[in-house]
Amino acid sequence: MHNRREFISKASAGIAGATALFLPAAASVSEPDKRIGIISNTVKNEMADDYRKTYQTLADIGYRYIESPYEPEGVSRQELSKFIESLGLRSLSVSIGMGNLVKGELDQALQKADDLGVEYIICYYPWMSSADNLTPTEVLETAERINKYGKQIKEAGYRFAWHNHAKEFAEVEGQLAFDMLMENTDPNYVTVELDWYWVVKGGQNPVDCFEKYPGRFEIAHVKDMNNNIDGGISCVGQGIIDFQPIFDKASVGGVKYFNVENERAVKGLPCARVSYEHVYQLLNH
């Protein structure tokens, strides 16, 4: 697999290009791209202040899908769903932790999925431990659980996805944990929400994932990496990841939805806007 440095742009180029990507509101595209969504934690501060205005602004920017919709207190899910749909948005997914699934809380997630009218149930963290010192046994047990709950979720009429971080790209007795999971999970029951930032953080290339496991990655988390020593998270287009080659091969991976994320954004709406504009340009270049 390619080294991380082979597919992130040089720091100087990333920094030079970042300023140009701060486009004013008037520069938003006129025809929204129906493949672009956003996870609501990117705008969590604005949602807490005024969820109606925030959802409206996301729709105005051009987003068409909301991953893990923000749920305000005192508002029923059915009411929230109707409001979201009235803006031309759609709730794409709800989430549940593997620990919650093991505790027998799948029914609650299915009810939430039904209330919001989503397509996917996503497990953002598939492990039952810190995953810092993975063993083949733990990886295979995790794959077995993913298959088990994926089958149950499919039978209930939804699609199950698990989400990666960098930990899956650690070697476990000579093989990447990620490869072990991919080779031991059934694509009939489960897809992957591939987080491109965390793939890069793990020293790998999303394009290699697409080519090795074609059609297995229906949802993408698109977020950028800054040029700090820790390689932290940045708004899309303001960091150092060269996204164009990844977007160019996304169809090989089976990507249907490109969901912007920056869970560390303090001012989420400006980040949401510049990220949308950059993703739009990459998809429609």
N, C-alpha and C positions, 0 to 999 in steps of 0.2 A: 504493500500500500504506500501511497505517497506520503511523504513527510508533510507536516502541517505547513512548513515554510514554502512548499511547492504550490500551494493554492491560496495563500493569503497574500494580498498585495503588500509591497514594501511599505513600511510605516510612513515614510515621507510622502508617498503617493496617496495613502489613505488620509493623512492629515490635510494634505493640500486639497483633496477632493471634498472633504467634509464641509467646508464653508460653502461651496457651490451648491450643496444639497439642501441647505436651509432655504427652501423656496417659500415665498409668501403665500398666504391663503388663496389669493387669486390665481395662483398657478396650479391649483388642483385640476385634475383631468375632468373633462366634461362627461365622458362616458365611463361609468364604473366598470371595473373588471370583476366579474362575478366569481372569480376564483380566489379573491383576496378577503381574508377575515382577520380578526384580532381577538386575542384572549383578553378578557376584561381586566385582569390584574395589571395590565399596562397602564390603565387609566383609573386605578383604584382610588386615588385621592380625589379626582374629579367626580367619580361615581358617588363617593361618600358625601360630597358637597351638594350635588344636584344630578341625580341619576338620569332624569328625563332629558335635561339639557345635554348631558354627556352622550347618551345614546343617539340623540338627534345629531350632534356634531359628528359622531362617527359615521352616521349614514350620509351626512352632507359631504364628508371627506371622500366617500366612495366605498367604504367597507360594506360587505353584504352578509357576512357571517360573524356571529359572536360565539367564541368558544368559552365555555364555563361562564354563562351570563352572571353578572352581578345581580344579587337579589336583595333589594332594599327591605328593611323591616316594615311590617304592616301592609305589605303588598302580596297578594296571593300569586302563586306561580302562573295560574291561568290568566290573571289580569296582566302580569308582567309580559307573558307571552304575546297577548293581544297587542300590547303597546309596542313591543319590539317589532312585531310583524307590520304594524301600522306605519312604521318608518321605512319599510322596505328591507328590513333586516330579518335574519333567521338565526335562531339558536341552533348551533351545530352540535354541541356536546355538553354532557355533564361529566363529573369526575367522581372517582371513588378510590381510596387507597387499598392496597393489597391487604393490609391489616384489617380493614373494615370488611373486606370480602371474606376473609378467613373467619371473622367474628359472626358471619351470617347476616350481613347488612345489605345484601344484594337487592332485596325487595325494595328497600328505601330508595336505592339508586334508580331502580326501574320505575318506581312511581314518579320520581323527580324527572326522569327522562320523558315519561308519558305526559306529565303536566306541561313541560316546556316544548314538547314536540321535536326532540332532537333526533339525530341519526346515530351518534356515537356515544359510548360510555368509555371514558379514558382513565386508565390507571397511570398516574404521573410518577409513581415510584413502585416498581414491581417486587421489591425485596422486603423480606421480613427482618432484616438486620441492617447494620450500617453499610454493608457491602464493601467494606474496606479490605477484607481478607477473604475473598470468595474462594470456595472450593468447588470441584466438579459436582459434588453431591448437592450443594446449595443451588448451583446454577440449574441443574437438572430438575430439582424439586420446584424451583421457580417456574421453569418452562412447563412443568406438569400443571401447576396451579393456573398459569396463563391459559393453557388449553382447556382446563376444566371450566373456568369462569367464562372463557370465550364461547364455549359451546352453549352454556346456559343463557348467556346474553343473546347469542344468535337465535336460540329457540324462542326467546322473548320478543324478537323482532328488531334487535339493535345490533350494532357492530362494535366489537370490543377492540380497543387499541391500548398498547402500552407505550410509555414515553421513556426515552433514554436520557441519561446524564453522561458524565465522563467515565463513571465507574465501570460501565459495561465494556470499556475499551482497555481494561486491564487484562493482562495475560493470566490465565488459569492453567497451570501445567502445560504451557506451550501453545495454548489456544486462547483467542480473545473470548471473554465471556459473552460479548455480543454475538459472535459467530455461533457459540454453543446455543444461545437462546434462539437464534434464527433457524438453526438446523433442527431444533427440537420443538418448535411450535408450529401449529397447523394453520396455514394461511386461510383455510376455510372458516376458521373460528376467530382469527385475530389478525389485525394489521398493526403497523407501527406508526406512531407519531414521531417522526425522526426530527429531533432538535438539532439543527445544523450547527449552532454555536457549540453545543456540548460535544458533537462529533469532532469538531476542530480542536476543542479544548482537550479532548482525549488523544490528539495527535493523529487523527485519521481524516479521510476525505469523504464527504457525503456522496460524491460521484462514484467512488469505489463501492459504497454500500448499494447504490442503485444498480450498478452493473453486476454485482455478485448475487443480489437478491431482487431481480426485476419484479415490479408489480407489488411489492410488499409494503410500500410506504404511502398510504393514502393521504395522510395529513403531514404537513411540514410546519415546524416552528421556525420562523425566520427571525433571527436576531443577530446583531453584529458584535464584534469583539473590539474593544478599545486597544490603544497602544501602550497602556500602562504595563508595568512589569508583571502584574497579576493576570493580564489578559481579561479584564472585566467586561461586563455587558455594555453595549452601546446601542443607540438607535440605528436602525438599518440605514446604511449609506453613510454613516458618520464614523465607521470603524475601518478595520483593515482586512476584512474578509472579501475576497474577490468572488462575488456571488454569480456573475454571469455564467461561468462554466457549470455551476450547480443547477441554475435554472434551465440551462440548455439541455441537461440530461434528466431533469425531473420527471419527464414523461416515461422514461425507462423505469424509474422507480415506482411509477403508478400514482404519482402525487395528484390529488384532486383539489386539495385546499391548501393555500399558502397563508398561514396565520402568523401575523406579526406578534412579537412578544418583547417586552422589556419590563420585567417585573421590578426592576430597580429604578425605574423612571420616577422622578419627583414631580415633574410637569409632564404628565402623560399625553395630553392632547397634542402639544407641539411635536412630541416624539411620534405619536400615531400618524400625524399628518406627513412629516418628512419620510417616515417609513413607508407609508402607503405610496407616496409619489415615487420613491425609489423602486419598490417592488413592481409597481405598474410599469415603469420604464424597462425594467429587466424582463418582464413577461412580454412586453409589446415592442421590443427594440427592432 
